[in-house]
Amino acid sequence: MITVADIEQLKTRDEYASLLTSVEERMKDMDTEANLTPMDEDQKAEWVSLLETRKELTRRIEEKDARAKILQAFVKNEAAHVDDYTDRTVVTSKSRRVPEDIFALEQYRARSNSEPELLQAYHDGAMMAVDRAIYPHPDSKASVEQEHIEKLLAYADAPSAYNPNRDLARRIIATGSPTYLRAFTKYIQGRPLNPDEMRAVAPLTVQTDATGGYAVPFYFDPTLLHVGAWTSINPYRQACAVKTIVGTDTYHGATTAAVTIARAAEAAAVGEGGGAVAQISAIVGKVHGFVTLSMELLQDRPDIVSELASLIAEAKDTEEENIFTNGVGDALGQGYNPIGMIPVTGTSGIITEVVTAAANTLAIGDLYSVEAGLPIRHRMNAQWFMGRATIRAAQALETTGGQLFGGTNYASVGYPQNSPTGNTGLRLLNYPIWETPSAVTGTANNANIAALVNPTQYYIVERAGMSVETVPHVFADGAGSRPTGQRGIYAWWRNTAKPANTDGGRILQIKTA
């Protein structure tokens, strides 16, 4: 139930206006649901609360508008100023290109005189939406999310042959309004949309793929938010290079080997020393999930969208940690499947392996061999990735003087921190250790159990945007297949991962007996 107390959590006029719209929409819904039937006591109490909240919101908005009107008189000429050097009047164009309602996607074209100006208007409007948005997950920090999405808008969403129309900016504008959130929530709950809400979702016919679906509001979308693991352990997004693509399913990049230089006698010809340039490409593959929710739950929980987004993000982190560690086990390196950081030995396209000196054994010398095998150019940024049992096994090898973990005696190996990012706080041979729960542990024949990697050489490629569809009725299995009173929620997104440079790390492999 919305109450006057909810107002105290708000800080801006836009937040007041958004809540006022929600209050009025709830009152309309209550009136429609009641029709000619008298309201019961609970409904009457909610109606009175909504009236009081609406009255207080209206008062605060009117008071703020009155102050703004007075201040506007002081700064009405601020939009234009005279350039003292050229005697030209420079007019601020952003306010002219972006509609007063920044979420009115259909109005942008009418305010722009050219295609480049229109694309810039989309970018400016999306930036405003990002700045105004409230990021509801408790682990999200507005300043961090804003900075991250603004970088995506500046680089990943820059106009190109793959993305000529600023798809990400348009997606943010289309999904960022309070009206869209109401429409999306009603869609999940199976409730009819009013005309305003139908207009809000209409632009998404050009925001999603031909298969359809509704885009998740951008401030819930785990493919856009900077927050990585929320409840599971997933080190890869924190440590590795994340490449976000827009408007295409393929990432194209380039890698180069180190440049060779040499001294020479006077007038001697220089030799070719350029590092070999190689192209890296990665095709994103679909990841999807299906959740069933009862009709009663969908009706009783107005915050169901936020809750669903958190649960899907948690599942997304869990799946990614496993797949980015081990790969998927088929013809890896071909097509869109991820190549794991520490996959099974012999997998095509994986990071270079270093075998232990003795079979079925992990020794101190093996850890030194991994470091020695890593090229010098990658040692500066190198970090360990391994499971908790392997961390403990390495700690058990520590000797007086702290050769491995840097302490002054055996007790100084310390304890791994429990962090959802996987950052243990420990350093092995002075390289940070990240915990990867899905990594193989133990000393079985031919097992890959750890990796010392320059994480900038391991790419996570993600196509921006998560979409959702609902299955209106879930049917029971078996004869009759009657409805169960549940609605299905189908969500999907696309990503992949692979080493950009197989020489950018070393995997520790247990020797076969």
C-alpha atoms as one frame of an Amber mdcrd trajectory, in Angstrom:
protein
   0.000   0.000   0.000   1.303   3.455  -0.923   1.247   5.867   2.035   2.334
   9.410   2.857   5.386   7.920   4.583   6.698   6.821   1.167   7.107  10.484
   0.199   9.870  11.000   2.740  12.122   8.654   0.762  11.963  10.895  -2.328
  14.394  13.673  -3.192  13.586  15.113  -6.624  10.555  16.533  -8.423  10.716
  13.674 -10.945  10.446  11.165  -8.101   7.442  13.052  -6.691   5.814  13.085
 -10.131   6.520   9.374 -10.656   4.929   8.430  -7.350   1.962  10.731  -8.048
   1.389   8.919 -11.345   1.571   5.567  -9.561  -0.946   6.747  -6.963  -3.396
   7.934  -9.605  -2.987   4.721 -11.622  -3.658   2.654  -8.498  -6.788   4.673
  -7.777  -8.000   4.090 -11.339  -7.317   0.365 -11.006  -9.203   0.201  -7.691
 -12.165   1.977  -9.234 -12.178  -0.443 -12.181 -11.887  -3.488  -9.922 -14.674
  -2.319  -7.593 -17.015  -1.210 -10.404 -20.453  -0.900  -8.713 -19.544  -3.092
  -5.736 -18.982  -1.259  -2.404 -15.373  -1.331  -1.198 -14.528  -3.423   1.837
 -12.754  -1.948   4.871  -9.242  -2.666   3.610 -10.009  -1.107   0.236 -11.515
   1.965   1.886  -8.414   2.362   4.062  -6.147   2.113   1.027  -8.324   4.613
  -0.883  -8.094   7.148   1.971  -4.324   6.627   2.179  -3.985   7.200  -1.558
  -6.052  10.401  -1.337  -3.832  11.745   1.454  -0.675  10.793  -0.434  -1.927
  12.407  -3.634  -2.806  15.602  -1.779   0.630  15.841  -0.158   2.468  15.047
  -3.397   0.476  17.668  -5.291   1.249  20.248  -2.607   4.985  19.534  -2.718
   5.132  19.574  -6.518   3.234  22.888  -6.691   5.513  24.417  -4.060   8.643
  23.277  -5.896   7.287  24.540  -9.239   6.565  27.929  -7.684  10.156  28.211
  -6.460  11.463  27.079  -9.846   9.382  29.745 -11.600  10.959  32.467  -9.470
  14.451  31.129 -10.089  13.766  30.825 -13.808  13.296  34.566 -13.984  16.869
  34.982 -12.727  18.399  32.690 -15.330  16.099  32.998 -18.343  18.931  34.316
 -20.519  21.365  31.595 -19.507  20.599  29.427 -22.542  22.316  31.934 -24.850
  25.521  33.868 -24.322  27.793  36.081 -26.390  31.219  34.787 -27.334  33.573
  37.717 -26.619  36.099  36.629 -29.217  33.900  36.025 -32.245  30.847  38.119
 -31.318  28.591  35.152 -32.074  25.594  33.980 -30.073  26.018  30.382 -28.972
  22.725  28.642 -28.192  22.504  25.536 -26.045  21.144  22.842 -28.357  20.681
  19.891 -26.012  17.448  21.267 -24.520  16.099  21.938 -28.030  16.842  18.420
 -29.317  15.570  16.493 -26.290  11.798  16.634 -25.640  10.507  17.953 -22.339
   9.349  14.402 -21.690  12.682  12.688 -22.261  10.978   9.287 -22.553   8.778
  10.366 -25.509  10.891   8.524 -28.071   8.587   9.430 -30.941   9.242  13.175
 -30.426  13.009  13.118 -30.940  12.932  13.010 -34.739  10.644  16.040 -35.005
  13.133  18.107 -32.961  16.185  17.191 -35.038  17.195  18.669 -38.383  19.513
  15.872 -39.508  20.347  12.237 -38.821  23.543  13.031 -36.845  21.576  15.518
 -34.731  18.899  12.882 -34.099  21.489  10.322 -32.973  23.039  12.897 -30.655
  19.580  13.657 -29.265  19.064   9.960 -28.468  22.403   9.944 -26.654  21.583
  13.113 -24.688  18.138  11.854 -23.717  19.538   8.508 -22.571  22.165  10.283
 -20.468  19.411  12.294 -18.771  17.435   9.099 -18.111  20.488   7.412 -16.597
  21.102  10.392 -14.295  17.478  10.447 -13.101  17.024   6.713 -12.633  16.750
   5.039  -9.260  18.697   1.740  -9.138  16.643  -0.359  -6.726  18.973  -3.210
  -5.861  20.623  -2.599  -2.454  24.068  -3.476  -3.845  23.776  -0.934  -6.656
  25.387   2.474  -6.197  23.828   5.133  -8.405  27.134   6.875  -9.142  28.805
   3.611 -10.183  25.891   2.482 -12.344  25.637   5.911 -13.994  29.330   6.020
 -14.817  29.259   2.482 -16.232  26.190   2.979 -18.451  27.455   6.366 -19.631
  30.654   4.665 -20.818  28.572   2.096 -22.705  26.625   4.928 -24.332  29.828
   6.724 -25.298  31.721   3.727 -26.703  29.659   0.553 -27.206  26.687   2.553
 -28.525  28.663   4.886 -30.799  27.144   4.920 -34.332  28.736   2.271 -36.563
  27.928  -0.102 -39.390  26.677  -2.600 -36.805  24.753  -0.033 -34.774  23.723
   2.886 -37.005  20.776   3.984 -34.851  22.115   4.109 -31.268  20.106   1.065
 -30.223  21.231   1.189 -26.596  20.294   4.856 -26.136  16.865   4.223 -27.630
  16.397   1.167 -25.418  17.210   3.222 -22.307  14.793   5.993 -23.338  12.051
   3.490 -24.162  12.365   1.471 -20.936  13.249   4.207 -18.471   9.908   5.906
 -17.826   7.622   5.228 -14.845   4.859   4.477 -17.347   6.963   1.748 -18.966
   7.695   0.205 -15.553   3.966   0.090 -14.808   3.289  -1.438 -18.215   6.067
  -4.008 -17.790   4.806  -4.922 -14.304   1.249  -5.331 -15.592   2.578  -7.438
 -18.472   4.308  -9.769 -16.012   1.175  -9.896 -13.852  -1.113 -10.497 -16.829
  -3.133  -7.324 -16.285  -4.474  -5.209 -19.184  -2.594  -2.038 -20.169  -4.256
   1.363 -20.365  -3.754   3.541 -23.496  -0.783   5.452 -21.995   0.969   2.218
 -21.113   0.323   0.754 -24.548   1.935   3.822 -26.099   4.900   3.440 -23.729
   5.677  -0.103 -24.903   5.010   0.580 -28.603   8.585   1.808 -29.383   9.941
  -1.583 -28.332   8.911  -3.035 -31.665  12.211  -1.558 -32.852  14.162  -2.291
 -29.664  14.058  -6.092 -29.658  14.958  -8.787 -32.145  12.486 -10.165 -34.648
  11.534 -12.872 -32.158   9.805 -10.225 -30.017   9.690  -9.902 -26.269   9.667
  -6.989 -23.835  12.905  -5.331 -22.825  13.639  -5.259 -19.091  13.673  -1.685
 -17.668  17.303  -0.636 -17.986  17.808   0.070 -14.263  16.966  -3.623 -13.547
  18.884  -5.068 -16.523  21.865  -7.188 -15.355  23.456  -6.956 -18.818  23.827
  -3.190 -18.262  24.429  -2.779 -14.541  27.963  -2.666 -13.224  27.160  -4.760
 -10.149  28.469  -8.255 -10.723  27.739 -11.059  -8.295  24.936 -10.191  -5.917
  24.678 -13.367  -3.869  26.846 -15.938  -5.655  30.607 -15.873  -6.279  31.585
 -14.680  -9.752  35.045 -13.094 -10.100  35.125 -12.772 -13.874  33.209  -9.525
 -14.350  35.280  -7.845 -11.658  38.664  -9.070 -12.837  38.450  -9.616 -16.603
  37.842  -7.481 -19.687  34.116  -7.043 -20.434  33.311  -6.084 -24.024  29.717
  -4.910 -24.545  28.385  -4.946 -28.095  25.235  -3.314 -29.485  23.408  -4.003
 -32.740  25.357  -7.161 -33.695  26.040 -10.674 -32.406  29.798 -10.670 -33.128
  32.696  -8.924 -31.418  35.727  -8.127 -33.596  39.068  -7.200 -32.046  42.779
  -7.528 -32.600  45.717  -8.822 -30.568  49.414  -8.351 -31.167  52.579  -9.995
 -29.957  55.404  -7.972 -28.403  57.451  -5.750 -30.732  61.085  -6.798 -31.200
  63.828  -4.155 -31.264  67.626  -4.473 -31.573  70.831  -2.442 -31.547  72.741
  -2.035 -34.812  75.867  -0.581 -36.373  75.819   2.809 -38.066  73.710   2.875
 -41.270  72.638  -0.744 -40.793  69.181  -1.645 -42.005  66.523  -2.214 -39.355
  64.903  -5.591 -39.162  61.163  -6.216 -39.111  60.190  -6.231 -35.449  56.457
  -5.737 -35.507  54.479  -8.137 -33.396  52.217 -10.509 -35.269  48.725  -9.041
 -35.421  45.861 -11.493 -35.046  42.128 -10.981 -35.174  39.909 -12.159 -32.353
  36.201 -12.582 -32.931  33.536 -13.909 -30.618  29.890 -14.707 -31.341  27.502
 -14.323 -28.427  25.207 -17.257 -27.652  21.805 -17.289 -25.994  21.419 -17.893
 -22.259  17.867 -18.309 -21.027  15.758 -19.238 -18.041  12.131 -19.991 -17.200
  10.348 -19.213 -13.925   6.783 -20.087 -12.907   4.899 -17.826 -10.522   1.414
 -18.225  -9.119  -1.315 -15.819 -10.180  -1.841 -14.943  -6.513   1.795 -13.975
  -6.005   1.814 -11.836  -9.138  -1.330 -10.070  -7.962  -0.155  -9.526  -4.377
   3.411  -8.362  -5.034   3.661  -4.951  -6.774   7.460  -5.197  -6.448   7.591
  -8.488  -8.337   9.611  -7.012 -11.231  12.405  -5.860  -8.924  12.422  -9.212
  -7.133  12.486 -11.150 -10.397  15.359  -9.026 -11.718  17.414  -9.793  -8.602
  16.714 -13.525  -8.810  17.549 -13.667 -12.519  20.760 -11.696 -11.921  21.747
 -14.138  -9.176  21.138 -17.108 -11.472  23.029 -15.316 -14.249  26.088 -14.886
 -12.014  26.002 -18.531 -10.929  25.794 -19.796 -14.516  28.536 -17.442 -15.716
  30.987 -18.439 -12.992  30.592 -22.079 -13.958  30.678 -21.613 -17.725  33.513
 -19.054 -17.714  35.571 -21.419 -15.536  34.970 -24.730 -17.328  33.484 -23.897
 -20.718  30.564 -25.978 -21.961  32.360 -29.219 -22.795  31.678 -29.554 -26.511
  33.655 -28.279 -29.524  34.882 -25.218 -27.690  36.379 -22.429 -29.694  33.931
 -23.086 -32.510  30.948 -20.770 -32.850  29.465 -19.071 -29.824  30.358 -21.379
 -26.908  32.566 -19.951 -24.134  36.141 -21.182 -23.682  36.708 -21.550 -19.953
  39.495 -19.968 -17.919  40.380 -23.406 -16.426  38.698 -26.015 -18.692  39.572
 -29.661 -19.082  42.990 -30.358 -20.518  43.279 -30.614 -24.290  40.450 -28.184
 -24.994  41.051 -26.179 -28.154  41.918 -22.511 -27.748  42.641 -22.522 -24.012
  45.394 -20.767 -22.076  48.818 -22.479 -22.156  49.207 -25.366 -19.682  52.102
 -26.102 -17.294  52.317 -29.685 -15.947  53.326 -30.515 -12.372  56.686 -32.206
 -11.817  55.201 -35.283 -10.130  52.071 -37.287 -10.888  49.017 -36.815  -8.663
  50.931 -34.264  -6.583  50.934 -30.507  -5.983  54.268 -29.131  -4.753  55.776
 -25.699  -4.093  57.950 -26.032  -7.176  54.871 -26.381  -9.368  53.599 -22.971
  -8.285  56.987 -21.456  -9.082  56.941 -23.181 -12.487  53.612 -21.575 -13.357
  54.976 -18.124 -12.539  58.216 -18.797 -14.431  56.273 -19.895 -17.496  54.225
 -16.695 -17.660  55.696 -14.169 -20.125  57.179 -11.124 -18.394  54.850  -8.707
 -20.189  51.864 -10.369 -18.462  53.281 -10.653 -14.926  52.507  -7.064 -13.937
  48.741  -7.692 -14.128  48.694 -11.436 -13.418  46.209 -12.911 -10.916  45.410
 -16.418  -9.691  42.063 -18.164 -10.277  41.354 -21.385  -8.326  38.824 -23.162
  -6.114  38.764 -22.950  -2.298  40.199 -26.452  -1.819  43.150 -25.613  -4.078
  43.736 -22.407  -2.120  43.874 -24.454   1.090  46.200 -26.979  -0.543  48.576
 -24.173  -1.532  48.407 -22.747   1.990  49.372 -26.146   3.390  52.614 -25.962
   1.402  53.717 -22.753   3.127  57.040 -22.877   4.958  58.669 -20.727   7.622
  59.545 -17.396   6.076  56.339 -17.154   4.057  57.728 -17.967   0.602  54.263
 -18.399  -0.884  51.921 -16.056   0.973  54.358 -13.420   2.146  54.152 -13.917
   5.891  56.980 -14.212   8.397  55.929 -17.588   9.695  53.554 -20.454   8.968
  50.556 -18.807  10.666  50.707 -15.801   8.347  49.044 -17.486   5.400  45.745
 -15.951   6.560  42.170 -16.900   5.745  40.360 -16.306   2.439  37.759 -13.566
   2.652  34.201 -14.503   1.761  33.271 -12.052  -0.970  30.594 -12.291  -3.703
  33.195 -10.998  -6.156  35.522 -13.916  -5.326  38.319 -11.615  -4.129  39.923
 -13.591  -1.289  42.261 -10.821  -0.099  45.165 -13.292  -0.267  48.260 -13.094
  -2.459  50.136 -16.178  -3.672  53.692 -15.416  -4.834  52.481 -11.806  -4.478
  49.685 -12.218  -7.079  46.041 -11.714  -5.968  43.879 -14.827  -5.635  40.295
 -14.989  -6.965  38.075 -17.856  -5.842  36.297 -19.790  -8.613  33.938 -22.310
  -6.935  33.423 -24.373 -10.093  37.123 -25.030 -10.694  38.311 -28.644 -10.434
  40.140 -29.368  -7.154  42.324 -32.209  -5.953  45.259 -33.950  -7.639  43.576
 -36.325 -10.035  45.380 -37.350 -13.228  45.437 -34.741 -15.974  43.271 -32.214
 -14.045  43.557 -28.473 -14.575  43.217 -26.951 -11.101  44.377 -23.310 -11.248
  45.433 -20.516 -13.557  47.780 -17.544 -13.259  46.405 -15.143 -15.858  46.620
 -11.549 -16.982  42.810 -11.026 -16.807  42.878  -8.248 -19.383  43.618 -11.062
 -21.852  40.381 -12.922 -21.055  37.353 -11.370 -22.761  33.728 -11.538 -21.703
  31.605 -10.442 -24.656  28.021  -9.417 -23.950  25.249  -8.093 -26.141  23.498
  -5.289 -24.242  19.928  -5.969 -23.233  17.801  -8.621 -21.561  14.317  -9.456
 -22.850  11.372 -11.140 -21.182   8.231 -12.899 -22.428   5.381 -14.396 -20.463
   3.529 -17.643 -20.983   0.008 -16.657 -19.846  -0.922 -20.111 -18.521   1.224
 -23.024 -17.389  -0.427 -26.425 -17.886   0.025 -29.526 -15.775   1.816 -32.518
 -17.254  -0.140 -35.635 -18.050  -3.665 -36.351 -19.197  -5.909 -33.363 -19.466
  -3.089 -30.805 -19.237  -5.255 -28.348 -17.336  -4.040 -24.883 -16.203  -2.270
 -24.726 -12.842  -2.964 -21.083 -12.053   0.633 -20.131 -12.782   2.255 -17.796
 -15.270   5.603 -18.558 -16.912   8.333 -15.921 -17.185  10.876 -16.589 -19.937
  14.017 -14.411 -19.918  16.993 -14.465 -22.274  20.204 -12.608 -23.050  23.392
 -13.351 -25.021  27.095 -13.534 -24.158  30.257 -15.604 -24.482  33.860 -15.613
 -23.199  37.303 -16.692 -24.420  41.018 -15.914 -24.045  42.105 -13.066 -26.293
  45.675 -14.354 -26.032  46.401 -17.957 -25.044  49.928 -16.873 -24.027  48.487
 -14.349 -21.549  48.369 -16.908 -18.727  49.397 -20.333 -17.516  47.147 -23.180
 -16.331  48.452 -25.580 -13.666  47.821 -29.173 -14.771  48.345 -32.273 -12.611
  50.683 -34.745 -14.279  49.283 -38.130 -15.257  50.784 -41.146 -13.505
